[in-house]
Amino acid sequence: MRDNPLLPRITLALQPIGPDGRMGRVRRIRTNSWVKQMAQIMYANIGWVDATAVDVTGTASSLIITISGYTIRMLIGSVTGSTVGIVAGTSNAALDRDSFNLTAKINHGNAAGQLFYNTQLYDPLTAITGGYRIRLFRQLDNSSGGSITIQEVGLVVNHNWPGVLNNFSQFLVLRDLIPGGHTVPNGGSVILRYDLDWLV
Protein backbone atom coordinates (compact mmCIF):
# COMPACT_ATOMS: atom_id res chain seq x y z
CA MET A 1 0.00 0.00 0.00
CA ARG A 2 1.45 3.39 -0.98
CA ASP A 3 1.76 5.94 1.82
CA ASN A 4 -0.05 9.24 1.36
CA PRO A 5 2.05 12.02 2.95
CA LEU A 6 -1.11 14.03 3.66
CA LEU A 7 -2.68 11.29 5.79
CA PRO A 8 -1.30 9.18 8.63
CA ARG A 9 -0.19 5.65 7.84
CA ILE A 10 -2.45 3.37 9.88
CA THR A 11 -1.67 0.00 11.43
CA LEU A 12 -4.31 -2.03 13.27
CA ALA A 13 -2.93 -4.56 15.75
CA LEU A 14 -4.76 -7.30 17.66
CA GLN A 15 -3.20 -8.73 20.83
CA PRO A 16 -5.05 -11.86 22.02
CA ILE A 17 -5.14 -12.75 25.71
CA GLY A 18 -6.26 -16.29 26.50
CA PRO A 19 -8.59 -17.33 29.33
CA ASP A 20 -5.43 -18.32 31.22
CA GLY A 21 -4.08 -14.77 30.92
CA ARG A 22 -1.35 -15.67 28.46
CA MET A 23 -0.59 -13.25 25.65
CA GLY A 24 -0.89 -14.63 22.13
CA ARG A 25 0.92 -13.55 18.99
CA VAL A 26 0.20 -9.98 17.87
CA ARG A 27 -1.50 -9.70 14.49
CA ARG A 28 -0.81 -6.50 12.53
CA ILE A 29 -2.80 -5.22 9.55
CA ARG A 30 -1.77 -2.27 7.38
CA THR A 31 -4.83 -0.24 6.59
CA ASN A 32 -5.94 3.11 5.24
CA SER A 33 -9.66 3.05 5.78
CA TRP A 34 -10.72 6.59 6.55
CA VAL A 35 -14.39 7.08 5.78
CA LYS A 36 -16.17 10.15 4.45
CA GLN A 37 -17.04 11.63 7.85
CA MET A 38 -13.36 12.23 8.66
CA ALA A 39 -12.95 14.34 5.53
CA GLN A 40 -16.13 16.29 6.31
CA ILE A 41 -15.03 17.02 9.90
CA MET A 42 -11.56 18.12 8.73
CA TYR A 43 -13.13 20.33 6.05
CA ALA A 44 -15.45 22.00 8.57
CA ASN A 45 -12.65 22.66 11.06
CA ILE A 46 -9.84 23.60 8.70
CA GLY A 47 -12.03 25.75 6.46
CA TRP A 48 -14.01 27.18 9.42
CA VAL A 49 -17.21 26.55 7.48
CA ASP A 50 -20.57 25.03 8.36
CA ALA A 51 -21.02 21.49 7.06
CA THR A 52 -22.93 18.29 7.75
CA ALA A 53 -21.88 14.67 8.15
CA VAL A 54 -23.81 11.45 8.72
CA ASP A 55 -23.58 10.38 12.37
CA VAL A 56 -23.64 6.80 13.68
CA THR A 57 -27.45 6.79 13.74
CA GLY A 58 -27.58 7.50 10.00
CA THR A 59 -28.76 11.08 10.56
CA ALA A 60 -27.27 14.06 8.74
CA SER A 61 -25.85 16.01 11.69
CA SER A 62 -24.66 19.60 11.68
CA LEU A 63 -21.00 20.50 12.07
CA ILE A 64 -21.82 24.18 12.58
CA ILE A 65 -18.71 25.94 13.81
CA THR A 66 -19.34 29.64 13.12
CA ILE A 67 -21.21 30.35 16.36
CA SER A 68 -18.87 32.46 18.47
CA GLY A 69 -17.84 31.66 22.02
CA TYR A 70 -17.29 27.92 21.71
CA THR A 71 -14.26 25.74 21.25
CA ILE A 72 -14.78 23.23 18.47
CA ARG A 73 -13.56 19.78 19.47
CA MET A 74 -13.24 16.40 17.87
CA LEU A 75 -12.43 14.06 20.71
CA ILE A 76 -12.68 10.64 22.25
CA GLY A 77 -11.26 10.92 25.77
CA SER A 78 -10.87 8.17 28.36
CA VAL A 79 -14.27 6.61 27.80
CA THR A 80 -15.81 3.22 28.56
CA GLY A 81 -18.65 1.51 26.70
CA SER A 82 -19.16 0.99 22.99
CA THR A 83 -20.38 4.46 21.98
CA VAL A 84 -17.05 6.22 21.34
CA GLY A 85 -13.46 5.13 20.77
CA ILE A 86 -12.22 1.88 19.25
CA VAL A 87 -15.23 -0.37 18.60
CA ALA A 88 -15.65 -3.88 17.18
CA GLY A 89 -18.29 -5.70 15.16
CA THR A 90 -19.17 -9.07 13.68
CA SER A 91 -19.87 -8.15 10.04
CA ASN A 92 -17.50 -8.67 7.14
CA ALA A 93 -19.51 -6.44 4.78
CA ALA A 94 -17.24 -4.85 2.18
CA LEU A 95 -15.47 -1.61 3.00
CA ASP A 96 -17.38 1.46 1.86
CA ARG A 97 -16.10 5.03 2.16
CA ASP A 98 -19.69 6.12 2.89
CA SER A 99 -19.98 3.86 5.96
CA PHE A 100 -21.35 5.77 8.94
CA ASN A 101 -21.24 2.99 11.55
CA LEU A 102 -20.00 -0.56 11.93
CA THR A 103 -22.34 -2.91 10.11
CA ALA A 104 -22.93 -5.12 13.17
CA LYS A 105 -21.35 -3.46 16.23
CA ILE A 106 -20.78 -5.60 19.31
CA ASN A 107 -22.43 -3.92 22.28
CA HIS A 108 -20.79 -3.29 25.65
CA GLY A 109 -21.58 -5.73 28.45
CA ASN A 110 -21.27 -9.32 29.63
CA ALA A 111 -24.48 -10.76 28.16
CA ALA A 112 -24.62 -13.19 25.25
CA GLY A 113 -23.02 -11.67 22.14
CA GLN A 114 -21.47 -8.76 24.07
CA LEU A 115 -17.90 -7.76 24.88
CA PHE A 116 -16.86 -5.61 27.83
CA TYR A 117 -15.17 -2.45 26.53
CA ASN A 118 -12.48 -1.28 28.95
CA THR A 119 -11.34 2.35 29.10
CA GLN A 120 -10.02 3.84 25.86
CA LEU A 121 -6.29 4.51 26.38
CA TYR A 122 -3.51 6.37 24.59
CA ASP A 123 0.27 6.50 24.52
CA PRO A 124 2.00 9.90 24.45
CA LEU A 125 2.86 11.35 21.04
CA THR A 126 6.04 9.52 20.05
CA ALA A 127 8.81 10.36 17.62
CA ILE A 128 9.43 7.52 15.15
CA THR A 129 11.81 7.19 12.22
CA GLY A 130 10.69 9.81 9.73
CA GLY A 131 7.75 11.16 11.70
CA TYR A 132 5.44 10.91 14.70
CA ARG A 133 3.01 8.33 16.09
CA ILE A 134 -0.31 8.54 17.91
CA ARG A 135 -1.28 5.21 19.50
CA LEU A 136 -4.81 4.39 20.68
CA PHE A 137 -5.61 1.07 22.33
CA ARG A 138 -8.40 -0.66 24.18
CA GLN A 139 -8.97 -4.06 25.78
CA LEU A 140 -12.21 -5.96 25.14
CA ASP A 141 -13.09 -8.82 27.50
CA ASN A 142 -15.40 -11.73 26.73
CA SER A 143 -17.57 -12.97 29.61
CA SER A 144 -20.57 -13.67 27.38
CA GLY A 145 -20.57 -17.44 27.83
CA GLY A 146 -19.50 -18.17 24.25
CA SER A 147 -16.90 -17.29 21.63
CA ILE A 148 -17.31 -14.04 19.65
CA THR A 149 -15.64 -13.45 16.29
CA ILE A 150 -14.59 -9.88 15.50
CA GLN A 151 -14.78 -9.18 11.76
CA GLU A 152 -14.67 -5.36 11.74
CA VAL A 153 -13.02 -2.66 13.84
CA GLY A 154 -13.67 1.06 13.77
CA LEU A 155 -12.95 4.36 15.48
CA VAL A 156 -15.79 6.65 16.59
CA VAL A 157 -15.26 10.26 17.73
CA ASN A 158 -17.39 12.91 19.39
CA HIS A 159 -17.83 16.26 17.67
CA ASN A 160 -19.49 19.39 18.99
CA TRP A 161 -22.86 20.30 17.51
CA PRO A 162 -24.23 22.83 16.66
CA GLY A 163 -21.74 25.09 18.38
CA VAL A 164 -23.04 24.09 21.82
CA LEU A 165 -20.34 23.25 24.36
CA ASN A 166 -20.34 19.61 25.56
CA ASN A 167 -23.21 18.67 23.22
CA PHE A 168 -21.94 15.98 20.86
CA SER A 169 -22.83 13.74 17.98
CA GLN A 170 -20.81 10.60 17.28
CA PHE A 171 -19.09 9.99 13.94
CA LEU A 172 -17.32 6.92 12.57
CA VAL A 173 -13.99 7.99 11.05
CA LEU A 174 -12.30 4.60 10.49
CA ARG A 175 -13.60 1.15 9.58
CA ASP A 176 -11.40 -1.88 8.94
CA LEU A 177 -12.02 -5.54 8.18
CA ILE A 178 -10.11 -8.36 9.88
CA PRO A 179 -9.31 -10.94 7.16
CA GLY A 180 -10.62 -14.28 8.39
CA GLY A 181 -11.89 -12.64 11.58
CA HIS A 182 -10.48 -12.90 15.10
CA THR A 183 -12.25 -15.13 17.62
CA VAL A 184 -12.25 -14.12 21.29
CA PRO A 185 -13.03 -17.21 23.41
CA ASN A 186 -15.22 -17.00 26.47
CA GLY A 187 -12.98 -15.84 29.31
CA GLY A 188 -10.49 -14.36 26.85
CA SER A 189 -9.71 -10.82 25.79
CA VAL A 190 -8.22 -8.88 22.92
CA ILE A 191 -6.37 -5.58 22.86
CA LEU A 192 -7.20 -3.55 19.74
CA ARG A 193 -4.62 -0.93 18.83
CA TYR A 194 -4.48 1.76 16.17
CA ASP A 195 -1.12 3.33 15.33
CA LEU A 196 -1.45 6.55 13.35
CA ASP A 197 1.94 7.45 11.89
CA TRP A 198 2.56 10.86 10.35
CA LEU A 199 5.62 10.65 8.09
CA VAL A 200 7.26 14.00 7.42
N, C-alpha and C positions, 0 to 999 in steps of 0.2 A: 504494500500500500504506500503510495507516495505521500510524503508529509506536505501539508499546506502551511507555509510560514505564518499565515494570518490566523490560524486556528491551533489550539493545543493538540498535540499528539496524545491520543487516549489509549490507555491500557486498562482492561478489566481483569482483575485477578480473583480467583476463588480459592480460599484456604479451608479445606474440610477439617472438621474436628469430630472424631468418632465418639460413640457413646461412652467409650472408656477414657475420653479426654485426650487421646493421642492425636497429634497433628498429622494430616495426610499431605500428599504432594500438592504443591500450589499449581494451579492451572492458570495460565495467562493467555489472554485473547487481545490481539491488536484490533482496535475498532475506531471508527470515526462516524458515529451515528447521531450527530446532532439532528434534532428535528426542528420544524419550522418555527415553533414558539421561541426558541433561543434567538433566532435571527430577528424576530419581531421585537423581543424585549431589548436586544442590543440596539436596534434601530431607534426605538422610542427613547432610550436613555442617551445614546450618543448624539442623536439628532435633536434631542429635547423637543420632541413632537408627540402629539397625541396619536395613539394607535390602538389596535385591538389584537387580541390573540385568543385562541380557543383554550379554555382551561380544562382541567381533568374531568369535569362533568360534561364536556362537549358544548359548553356555552361560550359564545363570543363575549369576552370580558375586556373591559376598558383598561388601557395602560395610560390613562390620562396623567400627564406629569407637569402640566403648565399651571396648576393651581399653586400659588405662592405659599410659602410658610411651611412646607413639608419636605422632608428628606426622602428621596426616592430610593428604595432598597430592593434588591433581589437577594434573598437570603434563604438559608436553611436553618442554621443554628444547631444547638445540641438538643435535638428533639428525640422523642420516642414515638412508637406507633408507626403506622404504614401510610400516613398522609403525606409527609414531606421527607426528603432525603433519598438515600438509596433504597429502592423498593424492588421486589421480585414478583414474578408471575409464572403461570404454568402453560402459557400459550406459546407455540412456535410459529404464529402467523408471520408472514413475510414482513421485513422491515419496510416502513413507509414514512417518508419525510413529513407527511401530514398527520402522523400519529399524535394524539393528544393525551393518551393514557396507555398504560399497559393493557394488553388485550384481555388478560385474565389475572389481575393482581391478587396475590396471596394476602389475605387480611392478617392483621396483628392479633395474636392471642394464642391460646393453648388448646382450642377446640379442634375437632376434626378438620383437616384441610388448612389449618392456620399455622403460621410461624410467629414466634415471639421476636419482635424487632427491638433490639437493644439500642441504646443511645447512639445517635449519629456522631462520629468522631472525626478528627482531622489531625494531620501532622502539620507542624510549622512549614511555611514556605521554605523550600530547600533549593540551594544551588546544585545543579547537575551539569554534566559535561555539555556545554553549548546552550545552556538555558536555565530554566527554573521549573520546579515541580510543586503542584498542589495535590495532596493526597487526601482522599475521603475514604472512610471505611466504616463498616458496620457489621456486627455479628447478629445472625438470625439463628434462633434455637428452635428445635423441633420437639415439642412435648405433646403432639397431636394424637399419638397412639398408632400412627402409621407413617410410612415413608412418603415424602413429598418431593416431586421432581421439579426443579427450577428450570424453566426454558427461556425466560426473558428477564432482563434486569434493566432498570431505568433510574433516572435521577429527576426528582421533582423539587421545584423551588417555590418559595413564596414570593409574591410581588405585590407592592402596594397598589390599592385601587380605591376609588378614583381620586388619588391625591389625599386620602384620609389616613393619618398616621395609625399604624398598627391594625389596619383593616386590609386583609390579604385575600388574593385568589391564588390557587395553586396551578403551576404549569409544568408539564413534562418537558424537559430539555434534552434528555438523552434516552434512547432505547436500544438495547442490544440483545441479540439472540445468543444462547449458549449452544453451540453445535453438539447434538446428541444429548443435551440436557445435563443437569447435575442433580443427583438424588441425595437428599438429606434424610438419613434413617431416623426413625423415632429414637429420641435420646441423643441425637447428634446435632451438630451445628455447622454453620458455614460463615466465614468472614468474607464479605463482598467488598472489594476495594477498587476504586477508580483512581488512577494516576493521570493527571492532566499536566502534560509537559509542554511548556512554551520554549521553543528553540529560537534563539536570537543570533 
